[in-house]
Amino acid sequence: MLRVMIVDDERLARQAMRRLLAAHPEVEIVGEAEGVTDALREIERTSPHLVFLDIELGGADGFDLLTRLEKPPVVVFVTAYAQYAVEAFAVNAVDYLLKPVDPQRLAESLKRGERELAREEAAAKPVSGARAVIAFKTPKRTLLAKPSDVVALRADGDFTHVFVADQPALMIWRTLGHFENVLPSPPFLRLGRSLIVNRDRLRNIQTPSRESARLELHGMDEVLTVGRAAAARLREALGDDFRPQES
């Protein structure tokens, strides 16, 4: 069953969505909410797969809700206003429905939600073997990459910059902690709150001072600078293989 939640500050709108979803036997409506606070509580209680989310929620908005969730569910925005579409897809919404909701468009949204859930499930499985891949989804494309091709990941608030060998950097709306749970360790090492590196891609380590180290990695042009604590973690993880160069 597809566990669905409805978030809308208008009772009649929630009732209308319930009637439309009743035509889909594969859907179970596990809860509803009229504001951000209620929605946060209900999402924690019911763990929905998919949320139909209004944007204007009586003094707050659906974007506020998403920024307060560590791991947001799959989201379809449902609104009477077309002007938020670009912002909605920028936060990886799978669809954007205009009120009044057309039943056929709703069916398409459910299919998109199911496909996204399948991709997330595949990405969250422990990866092993040369053929395993991770799906990195941006609003414009999804990149499938082997773990061995992932060079480094750097946190940027609620987003993560993902560096895949010989590819432009990707900005993914997922926390660094999400990828820490997905990527195998070793070879991936978390060196602090904001950085994960692939140990197998380390090419050169320089220590310009006692306070920092500079990391060069195969497949990445940018040199990463880390502080003393991160360098110490790296030294401990590499053991005898830690061979920094003085500069």
KEMAR-40791 format. One record per residue: residue number from 1; residue in three letters; x, y, z of N, C-alpha, C in turn. Coordinates in steps of 0.02 Angstrom, whole numbers, plus 32768, in hexadecimal, padded with zeros to 4 digits. Layout:
<rs>
n  res  nX  nY  nZ  caX  caY  caZ  cX  cY  cZ
NUM  ALA  X  Y  Z  X  Y  Z  X  Y  Z
...
</rs>
This chain:
<rs>
n  res  nX  nY  nZ  caX  caY  caZ  cX  cY  cZ
1  MET  802A  7FC3  8000  8000  8000  8000  802B  803F  8000
2  LEU  8013  8072  7FDD  8034  80B2  7FDC  8016  80DD  8013
3  ARG  803F  80EC  8046  8027  8112  8080  802B  815D  8070
4  VAL  7FF0  817D  8073  7FEA  81C2  805C  7FD0  81EE  8094
5  MET  7FE9  822C  8095  7FD1  825E  80C4  7FBD  829D  809E
6  ILE  7F8A  82C1  80B6  7F71  82FE  8097  7F7E  8338  80C6
7  VAL  7F9F  836D  80AE  7FAC  83A8  80D6  7F8E  83E4  80B1
8  ASP  7F5A  8401  80CD  7F38  843B  80AE  7F12  845F  80E5
9  ASP  7F15  84A2  80E5  7EF3  84C7  811A  7EA8  84D0  810E
10  GLU  7E8F  84B6  80D5  7E47  84BB  80C8  7E27  8476  80CE
11  ARG  7DF6  8470  80FB  7DD6  8430  8107  7DB5  8414  80C8
12  LEU  7D94  843F  80A2  7D72  8428  8065  7DA4  840E  8032
13  ALA  7DDF  842D  802F  7E12  8415  8001  7E2B  83D0  8016
14  ARG  7E32  83C5  8057  7E48  8383  806E  7E13  834F  805E
15  GLN  7DD4  8361  8067  7D9E  8332  8057  7D9D  8322  800D
16  ALA  7DA8  8353  7FE3  7DA9  8348  7F9A  7DE2  8319  7F87
17  MET  7E1C  8322  7FA6  7E54  82F5  7F97  7E46  82AE  7FAF
18  ARG  7E25  82A8  7FE8  7E13  8265  8000  7DE4  8242  7FCE
19  ARG  7DB4  8267  7FB3  7D86  8249  7F83  7DAB  8232  7F45
20  LEU  7DD9  825A  7F2D  7DFF  8247  7EF1  7E2B  820A  7EFE
21  LEU  7E4B  8208  7F39  7E78  81D0  7F49  7E51  818F  7F56
22  ALA  7E11  8195  7F67  7DE8  815A  7F74  7DE1  812E  7F36
23  ALA  7DEE  814B  7EFB  7DEA  8124  7EBC  7E27  80FA  7EB1
24  HIS  7E58  80FD  7EDF  7E97  80D9  7ED6  7E9F  80A7  7F10
25  PRO  7E8E  8069  7F05  7E8F  8038  7F3C  7ED5  802A  7F56
26  GLU  7F09  803D  7F30  7F4D  8031  7F48  7F64  8066  7F7A
27  VAL  7F39  8099  7F86  7F4B  80D1  7FB1  7F29  80C9  7FF5
28  GLU  7F51  80D4  802A  7F36  80D7  806E  7F44  811D  808A
29  ILE  7F0F  8141  809B  7F17  8184  80B8  7F23  817B  8103
30  VAL  7F60  818B  8119  7F73  817D  815E  7F6B  81BA  818B
31  GLY  7F5D  81F5  816E  7F55  8230  8198  7F4B  826E  816F
32  GLU  7F39  82A4  8192  7F34  82E5  8172  7F45  831B  81A4
33  ALA  7F55  8356  818C  7F68  838E  81B8  7F55  83CF  8195
34  GLU  7F4B  8403  81BE  7F39  8444  81A1  7F6F  8478  81A7
35  GLY  7FA6  8468  81CA  7FDD  8498  81D1  801F  8475  81DB
36  VAL  8055  849C  81DF  8098  8480  81E3  80A1  8459  8223
37  THR  808C  8474  825C  8096  8451  829B  8071  840F  829C
38  ASP  8032  8410  8287  800C  83D1  8283  802C  83A0  8253
39  ALA  8044  83B9  821B  8061  838D  81E9  80A1  836C  8203
40  LEU  80CB  8392  8226  8108  8375  8242  80F7  833C  8272
41  ARG  80C6  8348  829C  80B2  8314  82CC  8095  82D7  82A9
42  GLU  806B  82E2  8277  804B  82AA  8254  807D  8283  8229
43  ILE  80AC  82A6  820B  80DF  8283  81E3  8109  8256  820F
44  GLU  811B  826F  8249  8142  8246  8279  8119  820A  8290
45  ARG  80D8  8214  829B  80AE  81DF  82B5  809E  81A9  8282
46  THR  8092  81BE  8244  8077  8190  8212  80AA  8179  81DE
47  SER  80E3  819C  81D7  8116  818B  81A5  80FA  817F  8160
48  PRO  80DA  81B2  8142  80BD  81A8  80FF  80F3  81A0  80CA
49  HIS  80E1  817C  8094  810D  8178  805B  810A  81B8  8031
50  LEU  80CE  81D4  802C  80C0  820B  7FFD  8094  823E  8020
51  VAL  80A4  827E  8018  807C  82B4  8036  8062  82E1  7FFE
52  PHE  8020  82EC  7FFD  8002  831F  7FD2  8001  835F  7FFB
53  LEU  8029  8390  7FE7  8039  83C9  8011  8023  840B  7FF0
54  ASP  7FF8  842F  8013  7FE6  8473  7FFD  8021  84A1  800B
55  ILE  8026  84D7  7FE7  805E  8505  7FF1  804D  853A  8024
56  GLU  8014  855B  801E  8001  858F  804E  7FD8  856F  8086
57  LEU  7FF5  8572  80C2  7FD8  854F  80FC  7FCA  857F  8135
58  GLY  7FA7  85B4  8127  7F91  85E2  815C  7FC9  8600  8184
59  GLY  7FF2  8628  8165  8029  8649  8188  806C  8628  817F
60  ALA  806C  85E9  816B  80AA  85C5  815A  80A1  85A8  8114
61  ASP  80D0  857F  80FF  80C7  8560  80BE  80E7  851B  80BD
62  GLY  80D7  84F6  8088  80F1  84B2  8082  813C  84AE  807F
63  PHE  815D  84E1  8066  81A6  84E1  8064  81C2  84E4  80AB
64  ASP  81A1  8509  80D8  81B6  850B  811E  81B5  84C4  813C
65  LEU  8181  84A0  812C  817B  845C  8146  81B6  8431  812F
66  LEU  81C7  8434  80F0  81FC  8409  80D6  823F  8419  80F5
67  THR  824D  8459  8103  828E  846A  8120  8294  8452  8168
68  ARG  825D  8442  8188  825F  842C  81CE  8260  83E0  81D4
69  LEU  8261  83BD  819D  8263  8373  819E  82A9  835B  818D
70  GLU  82C4  832E  81B6  8306  8312  81A8  8305  82E9  8168
71  LYS  82D1  82C0  8160  82CA  8297  8124  8283  829E  810A
72  PRO  8275  82CF  80E0  8231  82DA  80C8  8216  829F  80A0
73  PRO  81D6  8291  80A5  81B8  825F  8079  81B4  8279  8032
74  VAL  81A1  824E  8005  8195  8264  7FC0  815A  8294  7FC0
75  VAL  815F  82CB  7F9A  812E  8301  7F9E  8111  8310  7F59
76  VAL  80CE  8319  7F58  80AB  8336  7F20  808A  8376  7F39
77  PHE  809C  83AF  7F1D  807D  83EE  7F31  8038  83F4  7F10
78  VAL  8007  840B  7F37  7FC3  8416  7F1E  7FB0  845D  7F31
79  THR  7FA6  8488  7EFF  7F9A  84CE  7F0E  7F6F  84EE  7ED8
80  ALA  7F54  8528  7EE9  7F2D  854E  7EB8  7F59  857F  7E91
81  TYR  7F9A  8581  7EA1  7FC6  85B4  7E85  7FFD  8594  7E5B
82  ALA  8003  85A9  7E1C  8034  858B  7DEF  807A  85A7  7DF9
83  GLN  8081  85E1  7E1A  80C1  8604  7E1B  80F6  85E1  7E47
84  TYR  80E2  85B0  7E6F  8113  858F  7E9A  8132  8551  7E7A
85  ALA  8122  8542  7E3C  8137  8503  7E1D  8183  84FC  7E1B
86  VAL  81A6  8531  7E07  81EF  852C  7E02  820E  851D  7E46
87  GLU  81F7  8540  7E7A  8211  8534  7EBD  8200  84EE  7ED5
88  ALA  81C5  84D6  7EC3  81B0  8493  7ED9  81DE  845E  7EBC
89  PHE  81ED  8462  7E7C  8218  842F  7E5E  8260  8437  7E75
90  ALA  8273  8474  7E8B  82B6  847D  7EA5  82C1  8457  7EE6
91  VAL  828B  8449  7F0A  8291  8421  7F47  827D  83D8  7F3A
92  ASN  8281  83C4  7EFB  8278  837D  7EE8  8232  8363  7EF1
93  ALA  81FF  838E  7EED  81BB  8374  7EEB  81B3  8349  7EAD
94  VAL  818D  8312  7EB3  8184  82E7  7E78  814E  8300  7E49
95  ASP  8122  832C  7E62  80EF  8347  7E36  80D1  8386  7E55
96  TYR  80AA  83AA  7E2C  808D  83EA  7E40  8047  83ED  7E23
97  LEU  8014  83E6  7E4E  7FCF  83E4  7E38  7FAC  8426  7E47
98  LEU  7F86  843E  7E17  7F5F  847B  7E20  7F17  8468  7E33
99  LYS  7EFC  848E  7E63  7EB6  8485  7E77  7E88  84A6  7E43
100  PRO  7E4E  848B  7E36  7E36  8449  7E4C  7E5C  8411  7E2B
101  VAL  7E6B  83DC  7E50  7E97  83A7  7E38  7E72  837B  7E06
102  ASP  7E91  8371  7DCD  7E76  8345  7D99  7E84  82FD  7DAC
103  PRO  7E53  82D0  7DAA  7E5F  828A  7DBE  7E96  8268  7D96
104  GLN  7E9C  8276  7D55  7ED0  8257  7D2D  7F15  826F  7D43
105  ARG  7F1A  82B0  7D51  7F5B  82CA  7D69  7F6D  82AD  7DAD
106  LEU  7F3B  82A2  7DD6  7F48  8283  7E17  7F64  823C  7E0E
107  ALA  7F47  8216  7DE0  7F60  81D3  7DD2  7FA9  81D5  7DBB
108  GLU  7FBA  8207  7D92  7FFF  820E  7D7B  802D  821D  7DB6
109  SER  8016  8247  7DE4  803E  8259  7E1F  804C  821C  7E4A
110  LEU  8019  81F2  7E52  8023  81B5  7E7A  8057  8188  7E5A
111  LYS  8056  8182  7E18  8087  8159  7DF5  80CD  8177  7DFD
112  ARG  80D2  81B9  7DF9  8114  81D9  7E02  812D  81CE  7E49
113  GLY  8100  81D3  7E79  8113  81C7  7EBE  812C  8180  7EC8
114  GLU  810B  814F  7EAB  8120  8109  7EB1  8164  80FE  7E91
115  ARG  8170  811D  7E58  81B1  8116  7E37  81E9  8134  7E62
116  GLU  81DB  816E  7E80  820D  818E  7EAA  821B  8165  7EE8
117  LEU  81E8  8148  7F06  81F2  811D  7F40  821C  80E0  7F2E
118  ALA  8211  80C4  7EF3  8239  808B  7EDD  8282  809F  7ED4
119  ARG  828E  80DB  7EB9  82D3  80F2  7EB0  82F4  80FD  7EF4
120  GLU  82D0  811B  7F23  82EC  8127  7F66  82FB  80E5  7F89
121  GLU  82CF  80B5  7F82  82DB  8074  7FA2  8319  8053  7F85
122  ALA  8322  8058  7F44  835E  803A  7F25  839D  805F  7F3C
123  ALA  8398  80A2  7F42  83D3  80C9  7F56  83E6  80BC  7F9F
124  ALA  83B4  80AC  7FC9  83C1  80A4  8011  83DC  805F  8023
125  LYS  83D9  802F  7FF4  83F2  7FEC  8004  843E  7FEE  800A
126  PRO  845A  7FC6  8038  84A3  7FC2  803C  84C0  7FAF  7FF8
127  VAL  84F4  7FD2  7FE4  8510  7FC7  7FA2  854C  7F9A  7FA6
128  SER  8552  7F6A  7F7B  858B  7F3E  7F78  8590  7F23  7F32
129  GLY  85CD  7F13  7F1F  85D7  7EF8  7EDC  85DF  7F2E  7EA8
130  ALA  85FF  7F1B  7E70  8610  7F4D  7E3E  85D3  7F69  7E1A
131  ARG  859A  7F44  7E1B  8560  7F59  7DF3  8530  7F83  7E1C
132  ALA  8539  7F89  7E5E  850C  7FB0  7E86  8512  7FFA  7E74
133  VAL  84DA  801E  7E74  84DA  8065  7E63  84B2  808C  7E97
134  ILE  84BF  80CD  7E99  849A  80FB  7EC3  847A  812F  7E95
135  ALA  843B  8140  7EA3  8417  8171  7E7B  841E  81B6  7E9C
136  PHE  843B  81E5  7E79  8440  822A  7E90  840F  8254  7E67
137  LYS  83DA  826B  7E88  83A5  828D  7E64  83A8  82D8  7E6E
138  THR  83A7  82FD  7E36  83A1  8345  7E37  835F  8356  7E14
139  PRO  8348  8395  7E17  830A  83A6  7DF5  830B  8399  7DAA
140  LYS  8347  8398  7D8C  834B  8391  7D43  835D  834B  7D2B
141  ARG  837E  8323  7D56  8393  82E1  7D3F  83A2  82B5  7D7B
142  THR  83A9  8274  7D6D  83BF  8244  7D9F  83FD  8222  7D85
143  LEU  8434  8227  7DAC  8473  8208  7D99  847B  81C7  7DC0
144  LEU  8486  8190  7D9C  8494  8150  7DBB  84DF  8146  7DBB
145  ALA  84FC  813D  7DF6  8545  8137  7DFB  8558  80FD  7E28
146  LYS  858E  80DB  7E15  85AA  80A8  7E41  85C9  80CB  7E7E
147  PRO  85C7  80AB  7EB7  85E7  80C9  7EF2  8631  80D9  7EE6
148  SER  8653  80AF  7EC0  869A  80BA  7EB3  86A7  80FA  7E8B
149  ASP  8673  8114  7E68  867A  8151  7E41  866C  8190  7E69
150  VAL  8651  8188  7EA6  8643  81C1  7ED0  8683  81D5  7EF3
151  VAL  8697  8214  7EEB  86D7  822B  7F04  86D0  8249  7F4A
152  ALA  86A0  8276  7F52  8697  8298  7F92  8652  82B6  7F96
153  LEU  863C  82C6  7FD3  85FC  82E6  7FDE  8606  831C  8013
154  ARG  85E9  8357  8007  85F2  838F  8034  85AF  83AE  8046
155  ALA  85A1  83B6  8085  8561  83D1  809C  855B  841B  808D
156  ASP  851D  8430  807E  850D  8477  8075  84C7  8481  808F
157  GLY  84C0  8489  80D1  847F  848F  80F0  8458  844E  80E8
158  ASP  841A  8453  80CE  83F1  8418  80C2  8404  83F5  8081
159  PHE  8435  840F  805C  844A  83F2  801D  848F  83D2  8024
160  THR  84A0  83A9  7FF3  84E2  838B  7FF0  84FE  8393  7FAA
161  HIS  853C  83AC  7FA6  8560  83AD  7F66  8580  8369  7F5D
162  VAL  8570  8348  7F26  858A  8305  7F18  85BB  830A  7EDE
163  PHE  85F7  82F2  7EE8  862B  82F3  7EB4  8635  82AC  7E9A
164  VAL  8620  82A1  7E5C  8629  8261  7E3A  8661  826A  7E08
165  ALA  868C  8237  7E02  86C7  823D  7DD8  86B6  8255  7D92
166  ASP  86D9  828A  7D7E  86D5  82A5  7D3A  868E  82BC  7D27
167  GLN  8667  82D1  7D59  8624  82EC  7D4E  861F  8330  7D70
168  PRO  85F4  835D  7D56  85E8  839B  7D7B  85CA  838C  7DC0
169  ALA  85DB  83B4  7DF1  85C1  83AA  7E34  8575  83AD  7E34
170  LEU  8556  8383  7E5C  850D  8381  7E63  84F9  839E  7EA6
171  MET  84C1  83C2  7EA8  84A5  83D8  7EE7  8465  83B1  7EF3
172  ILE  8465  8389  7F28  842E  835B  7F37  840C  8372  7F77
173  TRP  83C9  8371  7F76  83A3  8384  7FB2  839E  8348  7FE1
174  ARG  83D6  8338  7FFF  83DC  8304  8031  8414  8319  8061
175  THR  840E  8307  80A0  8443  8318  80CF  847E  82EA  80C6
176  LEU  84B7  82FF  80E0  84F3  82D5  80DD  84E8  8295  8104
177  GLY  84C2  8299  813A  84B3  825D  8162  848F  8228  813A
178  HIS  8464  823C  810C  8441  820C  80E1  8474  81E3  80B9
179  PHE  84A4  8206  809A  84D5  81E3  8071  8506  81BA  809B
180  GLU  8513  81D0  80D8  853D  81A9  8105  851F  8164  8111
181  ASN  84DC  8161  8116  84B9  8122  8120  84B7  80F7  80E2
182  VAL  84BA  8117  80A7  84B4  80F2  8068  84F8  80D7  8050
183  LEU  852C  80FE  8058  856D  80EC  803C  8593  80BB  8069
184  PRO  85B8  808C  804A  85DD  805B  8072  8619  807A  8096
185  SER  8624  8064  80D3  865D  807C  80FA  8683  8040  8116
186  PRO  86C4  8035  8103  86E7  805B  80CE  86CB  804A  8089
187  PRO  86DF  8072  8057  8716  80A2  8055  8702  80EA  8066
188  PHE  86C0  80F7  8072  86AD  813C  807D  86B8  814F  80C6
189  LEU  86D7  8188  80D0  86E9  81A0  8112  86C8  81E4  811E
190  ARG  86A3  81EA  8156  8689  822B  8168  86BE  824F  8193
191  LEU  86D5  8287  817A  870C  82AB  819A  86F4  82E4  81C7
192  GLY  86B4  82ED  81CC  869A  8323  81F6  8651  832D  81E7
193  ARG  8635  8365  81FE  85EE  8372  81F4  85DE  837E  81AB
194  SER  8610  8392  8183  85FF  83AA  8140  8621  8384  8107
195  LEU  8646  834E  8115  866C  8330  80DE  8671  82E4  80E5
196  ILE  8665  82C2  80AD  8673  827B  80A5  86A0  8272  8069
197  VAL  86D4  824A  806F  8700  823D  8036  8706  81F2  8029
198  ASN  8715  81E1  7FEB  8722  819C  7FD8  876D  8190  7FE1
199  ARG  877E  8168  8013  87C5  815B  8022  87EA  813F  7FE6
200  ASP  87C9  8117  7FBF  87EA  80F7  7F86  87FD  8128  7F4F
201  ARG  87E2  8166  7F53  87F1  8197  7F1F  8822  81CD  7F37
202  LEU  883D  81C5  7F73  886F  81F4  7F8A  88AE  81EF  7F60
203  ARG  88C4  8227  7F46  88FF  8228  7F1A  893B  8248  7F3D
204  ASN  892D  827B  7F65  8964  829F  7F85  8949  82C2  7FC3
205  ILE  8970  82C4  7FF8  895F  82E7  8036  8998  8316  8047
206  GLN  8988  8355  804D  89B9  8387  8060  89A6  83A6  80A3
207  THR  89D8  83B6  80CA  89CC  83D6  810B  89F1  8419  810D
208  PRO  89D1  844E  80F4  89F2  848F  80F4  89FF  84AB  8139
209  SER  89D9  8493  816B  89E4  84A9  81B0  89C9  8473  81DF
210  ARG  89D4  847D  8220  89BA  844D  8250  896E  8451  8256
211  GLU  8951  8486  823B  8909  8492  8244  88DF  8478  8209
212  SER  88FE  8462  81D3  88D5  844F  8199  88FA  841C  816E
213  ALA  88D4  83FE  8141  88F0  83D1  810E  88CB  83DD  80CD
214  ARG  88ED  83D2  8096  88CF  83DB  8054  88CD  8397  8032
215  LEU  8891  8385  8019  8886  8343  7FFC  887A  8349  7FB2
216  GLU  88A1  8323  7F8B  8896  831D  7F43  887B  82D7  7F36
217  LEU  8845  82D4  7F0D  8824  8294  7F00  881F  8288  7EB5
218  HIS  8827  8249  7EA1  8820  8237  7E5B  87D7  8243  7E44
219  GLY  87D0  8265  7E0B  878F  8272  7DEF  8770  82B3  7E06
220  MET  8796  82DC  7E2C  877A  831B  7E46  87B0  8351  7E40
221  ASP  87A0  8387  7E1E  87D1  83BC  7E14  87DB  83E5  7E54
222  GLU  87A6  83F0  7E7A  87AB  841A  7EB5  87D4  83F8  7EEC
223  VAL  87FF  841E  7F0C  8825  8406  7F45  87FD  8415  7F84
224  LEU  87F4  83E4  7FAF  87CD  83EC  7FEB  87FB  83FD  8026
225  THR  87EA  8431  804A  8810  8444  8085  87E8  8430  80C3
226  VAL  8809  840C  80F0  87E8  83F6  812E  8810  840E  816A
227  GLY  87EF  8413  81A3  880F  842B  81E0  8834  83F4  8205
228  ARG  884E  8406  823F  8877  83D8  8266  8850  839A  827A
229  ALA  8812  83A2  8292  87EB  8369  82A9  87DD  8338  8270
230  ALA  87CC  8353  8235  87BF  8327  81FC  87FE  8304  81E6
231  ALA  8836  8327  81E6  8875  8308  81D4  8887  82D0  8204
232  ALA  8878  82D9  8244  8885  82A5  8276  885B  8268  8269
233  ARG  881B  8272  8257  87F0  8239  8246  880B  8213  820A
234  LEU  8821  8239  81D8  883D  821A  819D  887C  81F3  81AE
235  ARG  88A7  820F  81D7  88E4  81ED  81EB  88D5  81AC  820F
236  GLU  88A2  81AE  823B  8890  8172  8260  8874  813C  8231
237  ALA  884B  8151  8200  882C  8122  81D3  885F  8102  81A4
238  LEU  8890  8129  818E  88C1  810F  815E  88FA  80EA  817F
239  GLY  8909  80F8  81BD  893F  80D6  81E0  8981  80E1  81BD
240  ASP  89A3  80AA  81AE  89E5  80AE  818F  89E3  80CA  8148
241  ASP  89A6  80CB  812A  89A0  80E5  80E5  899E  8131  80E3
242  PHE  899B  8151  811E  8997  819A  8120  89DD  81B7  8112
243  ARG  89E5  81D5  80D8  8A26  81EF  80C3  8A1E  8237  80AC
244  PRO  8A16  8266  80DB  8A0F  82AC  80C6  8A51  82C8  80AC
245  GLN  8A4B  82FB  8081  8A85  8320  8069  8A86  8364  808A
246  GLU  8ABF  8377  80A4  8AC5  83BA  80BF  8AC8  83ED  8087
247  SER  8AAB  8428  8095  8AAD  845C  8061  8ABE  849F  8081
</rs>
